[in-house]
Amino acid sequence: MRKNRIILIITLLLAIVATLLVINRSKSTLSSKISEFAVQDTAAVTRIFMADKSNNKVLLERRPDGSWGLNGKYDAHAENMSIFLQTIAGIEVREPVARSAHNNILKLLSSKSVKVEIYQNSHRISIGSFRLLPYEKLAKTYYIGDATMDNAGTFALMEGADTPVVIYLPGLRGYVATRFSPLESNWRVHTVFNKKLPEIKEIRVEYIQKPEDSYRIVNNNNQSLSLYRLSDNQVITDFDTLQLMSLVNAYRNIRYEALLNDMEATRKDSIMHSLPLHRITVELKDGTKQTAKTFGRKLPVPEIDVFDGSTIIHDRDRMYALVNNDQDFVMVQFFVFDKILIPLSFLTRASGTAPVH
């Protein structure tokens, strides 16, 4: 009897141990999945490649100065990069996909997902703080799908894994799918002009439809500014020095609102072949130039001015522009461009009102 009791106790203990092992294994498996998706050391990240099934792709590369390049030809948006690095460092697995949805989610990921490759600096020999033979390694590869039904998670699959999971970012009310964008336009810096006075040789502002308001500003070795009327190259002396300096300083940060390179070709060509409103050229001391050419943006339906009853044909808040040496077609705001679109007639009068569109 005593012997049977001992056997029963041992059996119960073994059952308890087995249960604990299963639970711990389950927990460790989930923890492993969490650690596999998260990239804790984002300072070591050197490259990020993302591509979708429609052949959209971006390559983000860290430069020696710490900034990021985009597809080998643009600056990557610094704020977007910061958000992305925080995301890949903090994402966790909320749960594996339910068995009932397993096959459907796998099909979804195989047909509509973004492949993500993350590269890091590493060392072939690493003993404590002693490291030798540095090299770049492919640290993570996974696939990011759509948001879950509750919009609080995102379907994802680690390369080589059989089970898709739901990932989320603790503290974020929403899903992370949109942060893994393979669209180049979502990573572009919206820069039109970004130069300071010491870099600028000359600024040329042309009012195509009002040439009498066109002018150029010359930087005299960072000591003073000269103002010339373009129509006859006549030097203008009756201007407010502080106002002109403020105008030049505005060229430090002029950005566009939206990139429109994908606009329907016929419509875009029609706009670009219309008579421009302005042509702005910033010539730098190194010989390079930054340019912008603006065009009116017709309203879908003309409006009536409530003050004078006139018909308003063009948008008074926004216009189109061709920037980056005619490479990009964009939308810009008058609120931003008004800082640099000051006509000569306003610069040369002692007191006046801001130009009206």
C-alpha positions as CSV (number, residue, x, y, z in Angstrom):
1,M,0.0,0.0,0.0
2,R,2.8,2.4,1.0
3,K,4.7,1.4,-2.2
4,N,1.6,2.3,-4.3
5,R,1.3,5.6,-2.6
6,I,5.0,6.4,-3.3
7,I,4.5,5.5,-7.0
8,L,1.4,7.7,-7.2
9,I,3.2,10.7,-5.6
10,I,6.1,10.2,-8.0
11,T,3.7,10.0,-11.0
12,L,2.0,13.2,-9.8
13,L,5.3,15.0,-9.4
14,L,6.4,13.9,-12.9
15,A,3.1,15.1,-14.4
16,I,3.5,18.5,-12.7
17,V,7.1,18.8,-13.9
18,A,6.0,17.8,-17.5
19,T,3.2,20.4,-17.4
20,L,5.6,23.1,-16.2
21,L,8.1,22.2,-19.0
22,V,5.3,22.5,-21.6
23,I,4.3,25.9,-20.2
24,N,7.9,27.1,-20.0
25,R,8.5,25.9,-23.5
26,S,5.4,27.7,-24.8
27,K,6.6,30.9,-23.0
28,S,10.1,30.6,-24.3
29,T,8.8,30.0,-27.8
30,L,6.8,33.2,-27.7
31,S,9.8,35.1,-26.2
32,S,12.0,33.8,-29.0
33,K,9.5,35.1,-31.6
34,I,9.5,38.5,-29.8
35,S,13.3,38.7,-29.8
36,E,13.4,37.6,-33.4
37,F,11.3,40.5,-34.7
38,A,12.8,43.2,-32.4
39,V,16.1,44.8,-33.3
40,Q,17.5,46.1,-30.0
41,D,20.7,47.6,-31.2
42,T,19.5,50.0,-33.9
43,A,22.7,51.9,-33.7
44,A,24.4,49.0,-35.5
45,V,21.8,48.9,-38.3
46,T,23.5,49.8,-41.6
47,R,20.9,49.0,-44.3
48,I,17.2,48.4,-44.6
49,F,15.6,47.0,-47.7
50,M,11.9,46.8,-48.2
51,A,10.0,45.6,-51.3
52,D,6.4,44.6,-52.1
53,K,4.7,42.4,-54.7
54,S,4.2,45.4,-57.0
55,N,7.9,45.9,-57.4
56,N,8.0,49.0,-55.2
57,K,11.2,49.0,-53.2
58,V,13.4,51.2,-51.0
59,L,17.0,50.9,-49.9
60,L,17.8,52.9,-46.8
61,E,21.5,53.2,-46.0
62,R,23.3,54.8,-43.1
63,R,26.0,57.2,-44.1
64,P,29.3,57.8,-42.3
65,D,27.9,61.0,-40.8
66,G,24.9,59.2,-39.3
67,S,22.4,60.5,-41.9
68,W,20.4,58.1,-44.1
69,G,20.4,57.9,-47.9
70,L,17.5,56.7,-50.0
71,N,17.9,54.4,-53.1
72,G,21.4,55.8,-53.6
73,K,20.2,59.3,-54.8
74,Y,18.1,61.1,-52.2
75,D,18.3,62.0,-48.5
76,A,16.0,60.0,-46.4
77,H,13.5,61.8,-44.2
78,A,15.2,62.0,-40.8
79,E,12.0,62.0,-38.7
80,N,10.6,59.0,-40.6
81,M,13.8,57.2,-40.1
82,S,13.8,57.9,-36.3
83,I,10.2,56.6,-36.1
84,F,11.1,53.5,-38.1
85,L,14.1,52.6,-36.0
86,Q,12.0,53.0,-32.8
87,T,9.4,50.7,-34.4
88,I,11.8,47.8,-35.2
89,A,13.4,48.1,-31.8
90,G,10.1,47.9,-29.9
91,I,7.8,45.6,-31.9
92,E,6.6,42.5,-30.0
93,V,4.5,39.5,-30.8
94,R,1.0,39.7,-29.4
95,E,0.0,36.2,-30.3
96,P,0.3,33.5,-33.0
97,V,-2.4,33.6,-35.6
98,A,-5.4,31.4,-34.7
99,R,-5.4,27.9,-36.3
100,S,-8.7,28.6,-38.0
101,A,-7.2,31.6,-39.8
102,H,-3.7,30.2,-40.3
103,N,-4.0,29.2,-44.0
104,N,-5.9,32.3,-45.0
105,I,-3.3,34.6,-43.4
106,L,-0.4,32.7,-45.0
107,K,-2.1,33.1,-48.4
108,L,-2.6,36.8,-47.7
109,L,1.1,37.3,-46.7
110,S,2.2,35.4,-49.8
111,S,0.2,37.7,-52.1
112,K,0.3,41.0,-50.3
113,S,3.1,41.8,-48.0
114,V,6.3,43.8,-47.6
115,K,9.6,41.9,-47.4
116,V,11.9,43.5,-44.8
117,E,15.6,42.9,-44.7
118,I,17.6,44.5,-41.9
119,Y,21.4,44.6,-42.0
120,Q,23.8,45.3,-39.0
121,N,27.4,45.7,-38.3
122,S,28.8,42.7,-36.4
123,H,32.1,41.0,-35.6
124,R,33.2,37.5,-36.3
125,I,35.1,37.4,-33.0
126,S,33.5,39.0,-29.9
127,I,34.6,38.3,-26.4
128,G,33.3,40.8,-24.0
129,S,34.5,44.2,-25.2
130,F,37.1,42.6,-27.3
131,R,36.0,42.4,-31.0
132,L,37.7,41.5,-34.2
133,L,37.0,41.0,-37.9
134,P,34.0,43.4,-38.5
135,Y,31.5,42.6,-41.2
136,E,28.0,43.4,-42.2
137,K,25.4,40.7,-41.6
138,L,21.8,40.1,-42.6
139,A,20.2,40.3,-39.1
140,K,16.5,40.0,-39.8
141,T,14.2,39.0,-42.7
142,Y,10.5,39.0,-42.2
143,Y,7.2,39.8,-44.0
144,I,4.8,42.5,-42.9
145,G,1.1,42.1,-43.9
146,D,-2.1,44.1,-43.3
147,A,-3.6,45.2,-40.1
148,T,-5.8,42.9,-38.0
149,M,-9.6,43.3,-37.8
150,D,-9.3,45.4,-34.6
151,N,-6.7,47.7,-36.2
152,A,-4.5,47.1,-33.1
153,G,-2.0,44.6,-34.6
154,T,-0.3,43.6,-37.9
155,F,0.1,40.2,-39.4
156,A,3.7,39.2,-39.9
157,L,5.8,36.2,-40.7
158,M,9.5,35.5,-39.9
159,E,11.4,34.1,-42.9
160,G,11.7,30.3,-42.5
161,A,8.8,30.1,-40.0
162,D,5.6,28.3,-40.6
163,T,3.3,30.2,-38.2
164,P,2.3,33.8,-38.9
165,V,1.9,36.0,-35.9
166,V,0.3,39.3,-34.9
167,I,2.9,42.0,-34.0
168,Y,2.2,45.3,-32.2
169,L,4.1,48.2,-30.7
170,P,3.4,48.6,-27.0
171,G,2.0,52.1,-26.3
172,L,0.8,52.6,-29.9
173,R,-2.9,52.9,-30.5
174,G,-3.0,51.5,-34.0
175,Y,-1.0,49.2,-36.2
176,V,2.6,49.4,-37.6
177,A,2.0,48.1,-41.1
178,T,2.1,51.6,-42.6
179,R,5.5,52.2,-41.1
180,F,7.0,49.5,-43.3
181,S,6.5,51.4,-46.6
182,P,8.3,50.3,-49.8
183,L,7.2,53.5,-51.5
184,E,10.1,55.9,-52.3
185,S,7.9,58.9,-51.9
186,N,7.1,58.1,-48.3
187,W,10.8,58.4,-47.4
188,R,11.7,61.5,-49.4
189,V,12.7,64.7,-47.8
190,H,10.3,67.5,-49.0
191,T,13.1,70.0,-49.7
192,V,12.9,72.7,-52.3
193,F,15.4,75.1,-50.9
194,N,17.6,74.5,-47.9
195,K,20.7,76.8,-48.2
196,K,22.1,79.4,-45.8
197,L,23.5,82.8,-46.8
198,P,27.2,81.7,-46.7
199,E,26.4,79.0,-49.3
200,I,24.5,81.3,-51.6
201,K,26.0,83.3,-54.4
202,E,22.9,84.7,-56.0
203,I,19.1,84.4,-55.9
204,R,17.0,85.1,-59.0
205,V,13.2,85.5,-58.7
206,E,11.3,85.9,-62.0
207,Y,7.6,86.8,-62.1
208,I,6.8,85.4,-65.5
209,Q,3.5,87.3,-65.9
210,K,4.7,90.5,-64.2
211,P,8.3,90.9,-65.3
212,E,8.5,94.4,-63.7
213,D,8.5,92.6,-60.3
214,S,11.5,90.3,-61.1
215,Y,14.8,90.7,-59.4
216,R,18.0,89.1,-58.3
217,I,19.9,89.3,-55.0
218,V,23.7,89.1,-54.9
219,N,25.6,88.0,-51.9
220,N,28.7,90.2,-51.5
221,N,31.1,87.9,-49.7
222,N,28.7,87.5,-46.8
223,Q,29.2,91.2,-46.0
224,S,26.2,92.8,-47.7
225,L,23.5,92.2,-50.2
226,S,22.8,93.9,-53.6
227,L,19.4,94.0,-55.2
228,Y,19.0,94.3,-59.0
229,R,15.9,94.8,-61.2
230,L,16.0,92.0,-63.8
231,S,14.3,94.0,-66.6
232,D,17.2,96.3,-67.1
233,N,19.8,95.0,-64.6
234,Q,19.5,98.3,-62.7
235,V,20.9,98.2,-59.1
236,I,18.2,99.1,-56.5
237,T,19.4,101.1,-53.5
238,D,16.1,102.0,-51.7
239,F,15.4,98.7,-50.0
240,D,15.1,97.7,-46.4
241,T,18.3,95.7,-45.6
242,L,16.7,93.8,-42.7
243,Q,13.8,92.8,-44.9
244,L,16.0,91.6,-47.7
245,M,18.2,89.6,-45.2
246,S,15.0,88.0,-43.8
247,L,14.0,87.1,-47.3
248,V,17.3,85.4,-48.0
249,N,17.2,83.6,-44.6
250,A,13.8,82.1,-45.6
251,Y,15.6,80.0,-48.2
252,R,17.0,77.8,-45.3
253,N,13.8,75.8,-45.1
254,I,11.3,75.8,-48.0
255,R,9.5,72.5,-48.5
256,Y,6.8,71.1,-50.7
257,E,3.6,69.6,-49.4
258,A,3.1,66.5,-51.6
259,L,5.0,64.7,-54.4
260,L,2.9,64.4,-57.5
261,N,5.3,62.5,-59.9
262,D,2.6,59.8,-60.3
263,M,-0.1,62.2,-61.6
264,E,-1.7,61.2,-64.8
265,A,0.8,62.0,-67.5
266,T,-1.5,64.0,-69.9
267,R,-2.7,66.2,-67.0
268,K,0.8,66.8,-65.7
269,D,2.1,67.6,-69.2
270,S,-0.7,70.1,-69.7
271,I,0.1,71.9,-66.4
272,M,3.9,72.0,-67.1
273,H,3.4,73.4,-70.6
274,S,1.1,76.2,-69.3
275,L,2.5,79.7,-68.6
276,P,4.4,79.6,-65.2
277,L,3.8,82.0,-62.4
278,H,7.3,82.2,-61.1
279,R,10.8,80.9,-61.7
280,I,13.2,80.8,-58.8
281,T,16.9,80.0,-59.0
282,V,19.3,79.8,-56.2
283,E,22.9,79.7,-57.4
284,L,25.4,78.4,-54.9
285,K,29.1,79.3,-54.5
286,D,30.1,75.8,-55.5
287,G,28.4,76.3,-58.9
288,T,25.3,74.1,-58.3
289,K,21.8,75.4,-58.4
290,Q,18.4,74.8,-56.7
291,T,15.4,75.7,-58.8
292,A,11.6,75.9,-58.7
293,K,9.1,76.8,-61.3
294,T,5.5,77.4,-60.1
295,F,2.1,76.9,-61.9
296,G,-1.4,77.9,-61.1
297,R,-3.7,75.2,-59.7
298,K,-7.1,75.4,-61.2
299,L,-10.1,74.8,-58.9
300,P,-12.4,71.9,-59.9
301,V,-15.3,74.4,-59.9
302,P,-14.8,78.2,-60.0
303,E,-15.7,80.1,-56.9
304,I,-17.1,83.6,-56.3
305,D,-15.1,86.0,-54.1
306,V,-17.4,87.0,-51.2
307,F,-15.7,90.5,-51.0
308,D,-15.9,91.8,-54.6
309,G,-18.0,89.2,-56.4
310,S,-15.2,88.3,-58.9
311,T,-14.8,84.7,-60.2
312,I,-11.9,82.8,-58.6
313,I,-10.4,80.2,-61.0
314,H,-7.2,79.3,-59.3
315,D,-6.6,77.9,-55.8
316,R,-5.5,80.6,-53.5
317,D,-3.9,78.2,-51.0
318,R,-1.8,75.9,-53.2
319,M,-0.1,75.8,-56.5
320,Y,2.0,73.3,-58.5
321,A,5.7,73.4,-58.8
322,L,8.5,71.8,-60.8
323,V,11.5,71.4,-58.4
324,N,14.9,69.7,-58.0
325,N,16.1,70.7,-61.4
326,D,12.8,69.8,-63.1
327,Q,13.0,66.2,-61.7
328,D,10.0,66.4,-59.3
329,F,6.4,67.7,-59.8
330,V,5.0,68.7,-56.5
331,M,2.2,70.6,-54.6
332,V,3.3,73.6,-52.6
333,Q,1.5,76.0,-50.3
334,F,1.4,79.8,-50.7
335,F,1.7,79.9,-46.9
336,V,5.3,78.5,-47.3
337,F,6.3,80.1,-50.6
338,D,5.0,83.6,-49.6
339,K,8.2,83.9,-47.5
340,I,10.3,84.0,-50.7
341,L,7.8,85.2,-53.3
342,I,8.0,88.9,-52.4
343,P,7.7,91.1,-55.6
344,L,10.2,93.8,-56.2
345,S,7.5,96.5,-55.9
346,F,7.0,95.4,-52.3
347,L,10.7,95.2,-51.5
348,T,11.3,98.8,-52.7
349,R,8.5,100.7,-51.0
350,A,9.0,102.0,-47.5
351,S,5.6,100.7,-46.3
352,G,3.2,98.5,-47.9
353,T,1.0,95.5,-47.7
354,A,1.9,91.9,-48.4
355,P,1.2,90.7,-51.9
356,V,-2.3,89.2,-52.5
357,H,-2.9,86.2,-54.7
